[in-house]
Amino acid sequence: MSLRLHAPVVLPCDPTCSVLRDAVVDVVDGRITHVGPLADAPAFDGEVRTVPGMLLPGLVNTHAHSPMTVLRGLGSDLPLLRWLQEQMWPNEARMTAADVGTGMLLGAVEMLRRGVTTSAEMYFHGPELVSSVLAAGSRVVFGGAILDVPGMDWRALTGEISSWIDADGLRFGPGERVELAYGPHSAYTLSAPQLTSIAAEARERGALFMVHVAESPFEDEAARAEFGSVPALLKASDVLGGRVLSAHSVHLSDDDIALYASFGVGVAHCPSSNAKLASGIARVRDLLNAGVNVGLGTDGPASSDDLDLLAAARLAALFARVSAMDATALGAAQALLMATRGGAAALGRDDIGALETGRWADVVHVDVDDPAFATGLDAPDEQLLANLVWAAGSRRVTDVWVAGDQVVAGGESTRVDRHEAQAGVTAVAQRLRSVSR
């Protein structure tokens, strides 16, 4: 399959966040073979499609629990630990594997319609979750959730992921849409020796180790008392050194940030969820200044409560500015890079997150027929980026390709009937409510 996408504006999300005018993205067999101005493009004998807006890479959601679409809105006025203990965990215990698949299907469709082509999911029932992702045509890094709580065997949960990787490989599926990872929940649901054991399994296989860290000021009091901080616990427990993603990471010290930088730990910043649960504001500018790879996450649709990563980008920049009382703390270009290239880097991926030769052709078309772009596509680069991040967001995403396959056209999924997916979630939610009464 060969496809050339031609647009008035292409945002490749290279390190300088360039803006290319009258440019093309060439795709052959799911991979990008060329990006640049049309005037400099090589001869092309495949399909050529011209779109009337801007092209950018598929967004990378570095932390989500998307099957929780079936729990959206529950406990929406509770703080984190009460929200988990009183609403989330009891309801999740009632969810079947099929429920997880149903929730993930709608989550994948919702994200694709907002330009999110990859999500890092920490959840249960991996086969059903992955099946739904493949049905929608999106991309997933699935971290099987691991907890040591009543009713769960952390060793068995760890073994399931190890066996799956050993059987199918770290990445598989059409266009390598699936990557397997380990999802130890946190240092307050697992002991330090347990985290050590899980990290060893992940390192042995080159797999990502994704874990909640320092989300709220109260969750890790025991770890702080013994080790000083959760990042210090992770170092002392020989967790660091492989591919590690630290989700949330709100309450970090200077030493914690330096530790993350020295070990190449990626951070998944989830501003919407952190704000809704009153968890705090992460030190994003300090993390970036230290050289830490920072991506953006929506968290679950029961805590944020949407799966809109460009909304998270806008909020991240706003929080960075107001917390520093500095309007230059985080600009539109940096916010967009966190949603794309930075997210890929935080996951340890160099094959997604940018429109560059050799990367997978995960491409988003933003239609500019919107008041946000009324100042014109001939506006200066800085203004165009500002209009996308500050004003338009994801509402004008109309077309999406994953590995060169069009999975959204005219704002709707090409593979899944959205109304049927919504009805499936409605049925699950109604059953969970009836059981909980």
C-alpha positions in Angstrom: 0.0 0.0 0.0 1.4 3.4 -1.0 -0.2 6.7 -0.1 0.9 10.3 -0.3 -0.9 12.7 2.0 -0.7 16.3 0.9 -1.7 19.3 3.1 -1.3 23.0 3.4 0.5 22.5 6.7 2.4 19.5 8.1 3.6 19.4 11.7 6.1 16.6 11.8 6.8 17.1 15.6 10.5 17.1 15.1 12.6 18.3 18.1 12.1 22.0 17.1 8.4 21.6 16.3 8.8 22.7 12.7 5.9 23.9 10.6 6.1 22.7 7.0 4.0 24.5 4.3 2.4 22.8 1.3 4.0 19.5 2.3 3.5 15.8 1.9 3.8 12.6 4.0 4.6 9.5 1.9 3.6 6.1 3.3 4.7 2.7 1.9 3.6 -0.5 3.7 2.5 1.3 6.8 5.8 3.2 7.3 6.7 6.8 6.5 9.2 7.1 3.6 9.3 10.8 3.2 8.1 14.0 4.8 8.7 17.5 3.4 7.6 20.3 1.1 5.9 19.1 -2.0 8.3 21.1 -4.1 11.2 18.9 -2.8 9.3 15.6 -2.8 10.5 12.6 -4.8 8.4 11.1 -7.6 5.5 9.1 -6.2 3.4 6.5 -8.1 0.9 5.6 -5.3 -2.4 7.1 -4.3 -2.3 10.9 -3.7 -4.8 12.4 -1.3 -5.0 16.1 -0.6 -6.6 17.2 2.6 -7.6 20.8 3.5 -6.0 21.4 6.8 -3.0 20.2 8.8 -1.4 16.9 9.4 0.3 15.9 12.6 1.5 12.6 14.2 -0.9 10.4 16.0 -1.1 11.4 19.7 0.5 9.2 22.3 -1.5 8.7 25.5 1.1 7.5 28.0 -1.2 6.5 30.8 -4.8 5.3 30.7 -7.2 2.8 32.0 -9.6 3.1 29.1 -12.0 0.2 29.9 -13.2 2.4 32.7 -15.6 4.0 30.2 -18.1 1.7 31.8 -17.5 3.5 35.2 -17.3 7.0 33.9 -18.8 9.5 36.4 -18.7 7.3 39.5 -17.4 8.9 42.7 -16.7 12.1 40.8 -16.5 14.2 43.9 -14.2 12.0 46.0 -10.5 12.3 46.7 -8.2 9.7 45.2 -8.0 7.0 47.8 -11.7 7.1 48.7 -12.5 7.2 45.0 -10.4 4.0 44.5 -11.5 2.1 47.6 -15.2 3.1 47.6 -16.0 3.2 43.9 -13.4 1.9 41.5 -12.1 -1.3 43.0 -15.5 -2.7 44.1 -16.9 -2.1 40.7 -13.9 -3.4 38.9 -14.1 -6.6 40.9 -17.5 -7.1 39.3 -16.3 -6.5 35.7 -15.9 -9.6 33.5 -13.4 -10.0 30.8 -16.1 -9.2 28.3 -16.9 -6.0 30.1 -13.3 -4.9 29.8 -13.4 -5.6 26.1 -16.6 -3.6 25.8 -15.2 -0.7 27.7 -11.9 -0.7 25.8 -13.7 -0.7 22.4 -15.5 2.5 23.1 -12.3 4.0 24.7 -10.3 3.2 21.6 -12.9 4.7 19.3 -13.2 7.8 21.5 -9.4 8.3 21.5 -9.1 7.8 17.7 -11.8 10.4 17.2 -9.6 12.8 19.2 -6.4 11.9 17.3 -5.0 9.5 19.9 -3.5 6.6 18.0 -1.5 5.0 20.9 -2.5 4.5 24.5 -0.5 2.9 27.3 -3.1 0.9 29.2 -2.7 -0.5 32.8 -5.6 -2.9 33.2 -6.8 -6.5 33.5 -8.0 -9.1 31.0 -5.4 -8.4 28.4 -6.6 -10.7 25.6 -10.1 -9.0 25.5 -8.6 -5.5 25.8 -6.1 -6.2 23.0 -8.8 -7.7 20.8 -10.9 -4.5 21.1 -7.9 -2.3 20.3 -7.2 -4.3 17.1 -10.9 -4.1 16.2 -10.8 -0.3 16.4 -7.5 -0.2 14.5 -5.6 1.7 17.1 -2.3 1.0 18.9 -1.7 -0.1 22.5 1.0 -0.7 25.1 -0.7 -3.1 27.4 0.6 -3.3 30.9 -1.1 -6.1 32.7 -2.1 -4.6 36.1 -0.4 -6.3 39.1 -1.5 -5.8 42.7 -1.1 -7.7 46.0 -4.6 -7.2 47.4 -7.3 -9.7 48.6 -8.5 -11.8 45.6 -5.4 -11.1 43.5 -2.2 -13.2 43.1 0.6 -10.8 42.1 2.8 -13.7 41.1 0.2 -15.2 38.8 -0.5 -11.8 37.3 3.2 -11.2 36.6 3.5 -14.7 35.2 0.6 -14.1 32.8 2.5 -11.2 31.1 5.8 -13.0 31.1 4.2 -16.1 29.5 2.4 -13.9 26.9 5.6 -12.1 25.9 7.5 -15.4 25.7 4.8 -16.8 23.4 3.9 -13.9 21.1 6.9 -11.5 21.5 7.1 -8.0 22.9 5.3 -6.5 19.9 2.9 -8.2 17.5 -0.2 -7.7 15.4 -0.8 -5.8 12.1 1.6 -2.8 12.0 3.0 -4.0 15.4 -0.1 -2.4 17.0 0.3 -4.3 20.3 3.2 -4.0 22.7 3.1 -6.0 26.0 4.4 -4.5 29.3 4.2 -4.9 33.1 1.8 -2.8 35.1 2.7 -3.0 38.8 0.1 -0.7 40.3 2.1 1.2 42.9 4.4 1.0 46.0 1.3 1.0 48.2 -0.3 -2.0 46.7 3.0 -4.0 46.3 6.0 -4.4 48.5 9.5 -3.4 47.6 10.6 -7.0 47.1 7.6 -7.6 44.9 8.5 -4.6 42.8 12.1 -5.9 42.5 10.8 -9.3 41.2 8.5 -7.7 38.6 11.2 -5.4 37.4 13.6 -8.3 36.9 10.9 -10.0 34.7 10.5 -6.8 32.7 14.2 -6.2 32.2 14.8 -9.8 31.1 12.4 -9.2 28.2 13.2 -5.6 27.4 9.6 -4.7 28.5 8.2 -1.5 29.9 7.6 -1.3 33.6 4.8 1.2 34.2 3.9 2.2 37.8 1.9 4.9 39.6 4.2 7.1 41.6 3.6 10.0 44.0 0.1 10.8 42.7 -1.3 12.2 45.9 0.5 13.5 49.0 -1.0 10.7 51.3 -0.7 7.5 49.3 2.9 6.6 50.0 3.5 7.7 53.6 5.0 4.3 54.5 7.4 4.4 51.6 8.5 7.9 52.4 9.1 6.9 56.1 11.3 4.0 55.1 13.0 5.2 51.9 12.5 9.0 51.7 10.4 8.8 48.5 8.9 6.3 46.1 11.7 7.0 43.5 14.2 6.3 46.2 12.4 3.1 47.0 12.5 2.1 43.3 16.2 2.7 43.2 16.9 0.8 46.4 14.7 -2.1 45.0 16.7 -2.3 41.8 13.7 -1.3 39.7 15.4 1.5 37.8 17.8 0.8 34.9 15.4 -0.8 32.4 12.4 0.8 30.6 10.4 2.5 33.4 7.4 4.8 33.1 6.4 6.7 36.2 2.7 7.7 36.0 1.6 11.0 37.6 4.8 11.8 39.6 3.2 14.8 41.1 5.1 15.0 44.4 8.7 14.7 43.5 11.7 16.4 45.2 14.8 17.8 43.4 16.6 14.5 44.3 13.8 12.5 42.8 13.9 14.4 39.5 17.7 14.1 39.3 17.3 10.3 40.0 14.8 10.0 37.2 17.1 11.9 34.8 20.1 9.7 35.6 18.2 6.5 35.0 16.2 7.6 32.0 12.8 7.2 33.6 9.9 8.5 31.6 7.0 10.4 33.2 3.4 10.3 32.2 1.9 13.6 33.2 -1.9 13.5 33.8 -3.0 17.0 34.5 -6.8 16.5 34.0 -7.0 13.6 36.5 -4.6 15.2 38.9 -6.7 18.4 39.0 -10.1 16.5 39.2 -8.8 14.4 42.1 -7.1 17.4 43.7 -3.8 15.5 43.7 -1.6 18.5 42.9 0.4 19.9 40.0 3.4 18.0 38.7 6.7 19.9 38.3 6.7 19.5 34.5 9.1 22.4 33.8 11.6 21.1 36.3 11.4 17.6 34.8 11.9 18.9 31.3 14.8 21.1 32.3 16.5 18.1 33.9 16.2 16.1 30.7 13.4 13.7 31.8 11.2 12.5 28.9 7.7 13.7 29.8 4.6 12.5 28.0 0.9 13.2 28.6 -1.7 10.9 29.9 -5.5 11.2 30.2 -5.6 8.6 33.0 -8.9 6.7 33.1 -12.2 8.0 31.8 -13.6 7.7 35.3 -11.0 10.1 36.7 -10.3 12.7 34.1 -13.2 12.1 32.8 -12.3 12.3 29.1 -9.8 10.7 26.8 -8.8 13.9 25.0 -5.0 14.3 24.9 -4.9 17.7 23.3 -7.1 19.0 26.1 -4.5 17.5 28.5 -1.8 19.3 26.6 -3.6 22.6 27.0 -4.1 22.0 30.6 -0.5 21.0 31.2 0.7 24.2 29.7 -1.8 26.3 31.7 -0.8 24.6 35.0 2.9 25.0 34.3 2.4 28.7 33.7 0.3 29.4 36.7 2.3 27.3 39.1 5.4 29.2 38.1 3.7 32.5 37.6 5.5 32.6 34.3 3.7 32.9 31.0 6.8 31.5 29.3 7.0 28.3 31.4 5.5 26.0 28.8 4.6 27.0 25.2 2.2 25.6 22.7 5.0 23.9 20.8 6.3 22.1 23.9 2.8 21.1 24.9 2.3 19.5 21.4 5.6 17.7 21.6 4.7 16.3 25.0 1.5 14.8 23.4 3.5 13.3 20.5 7.2 12.9 20.4 7.7 13.3 24.1 5.1 10.6 24.9 6.8 8.2 22.6 10.1 8.8 24.2 8.6 8.4 27.7 7.4 4.9 26.6 10.9 4.1 25.1 9.5 4.1 21.6 11.2 5.7 18.5 8.8 4.3 16.0 5.8 6.4 16.8 5.1 10.0 17.9 6.5 11.9 14.9 6.2 12.1 11.2 9.7 11.0 10.3 11.1 8.5 7.8 11.0 5.0 9.2 8.3 5.6 11.8 4.9 4.0 11.6 2.5 6.1 9.6 0.2 7.2 12.4 -1.2 10.4 11.0 -4.0 12.8 12.1 -5.7 15.3 9.9 -7.1 18.4 11.6 -9.7 20.3 9.4 -9.2 24.0 9.8 -12.7 25.1 8.9 -13.2 26.4 12.4 -13.1 29.8 14.1 -9.9 28.8 15.8 -8.1 29.0 12.5 -9.9 32.0 11.0 -6.6 34.0 11.2 -5.4 31.9 8.3 -3.0 29.1 7.5 -0.5 31.7 6.3 -0.2 33.0 9.9 3.3 32.8 11.5 4.3 29.4 12.7 4.0 30.3 16.4 0.5 31.6 15.8 -0.6 28.4 14.0 0.7 26.2 16.8 -1.0 28.5 19.4 -4.3 28.3 17.5 -4.1 24.5 17.5 -3.2 24.0 21.1 -4.9 26.9 22.8 -8.0 27.3 20.7 -8.9 24.3 18.5 -7.8 21.3 20.4 -9.1 18.0 19.0 -12.6 19.1 18.0 -11.7 19.3 14.3 -9.9 15.9 14.0 -11.6 14.4 11.0 -9.3 11.7 9.6 -6.8 9.3 11.3 -4.5 6.7 9.9 -2.7 4.0 11.9 0.2 2.3 10.1 -1.2 3.8 6.9 -4.7 2.4 7.4 -7.5 4.9 7.7 -9.3 4.2 10.9 -11.3 7.5 11.2 -13.0 9.3 8.2 -15.2 12.3 8.5 -14.8 12.2 12.3 -16.2 8.6 12.7 -14.5 5.2 13.0 -14.2 3.3 9.8 -14.2 -0.1 11.6 -16.6 0.2 14.6 -20.2 1.4 14.8 -19.8 4.0 17.5 -23.5 3.8 18.5 -23.2 0.1 19.0 -20.1 0.5 21.1 -21.8 3.1 23.2 -24.8 0.8 23.7 -22.5 -1.9 24.8 -21.1 0.3 27.5 -24.6 1.3 28.6 -25.6 -2.3 29.1 -22.5 -3.0 31.2 -22.9 0.1 33.3 -26.6 -0.8 33.9 -25.7 -4.3 35.0 -22.9 -3.1 37.4 -25.4 -0.6 39.0 -28.0 -3.3 39.5 -25.4 -5.7 41.1 -24.1 -3.0 43.4 -27.5 -2.1 44.8 
